[in-house]
């Protein structure tokens, strides 16, 4: 989000990521989708690079020492610093990315805190705070905090750290969204809709 003294942001950042690391030795950057947009040759272009580190250094994975690729490890730590908004003092907590401390106390905690702040300020959709259409209509009917009280919205947004937000797994969780059985969509196997 970005704001100026007279403008409160209205957009939540959305990241399109094309970076993947495997066991901190191999990493891929870019996108290599095979779809109609990329294969026509006049709209999207696709390119990905796969690299494997030749230099390693000792790191930690699941509480055990292992040899990580130097560049892949540095890249992962940099991405964690940026996306989680970590200070130098907090970087020790993400050295072991599969530890409970890293995943629960840092990753999930930051994602939940950021998502809750954005929900309070902008009334985001989709959101875990709207498990039903009735509640969604009720929440959408009123003004959001960014419109109603821009100063308080700015104060809350100042507490956002990094870019990570929680994926809204429980959005419309209380709703039955399958098509009725007496229509053509209802005849399709349920696995298509889940």
Protein Blocks (a to p, Z undefined) as FASTA:
>chain_A
ZZdfkbccfbdcddddfbdceehlaccedjdddcfklmnopmbccdddddddfbdcddde
ehiacdddfklmmmmmmmmmmmnopafklmmmmmpmmbmklmmmmmmmmmmmmmmmmmmm
nopaddfklmbfklmmmmmmpccfklmmmmlmmmmmmmpgcjbdcddfkgoklpcfbdcf
kbmklmpcfklmZZ
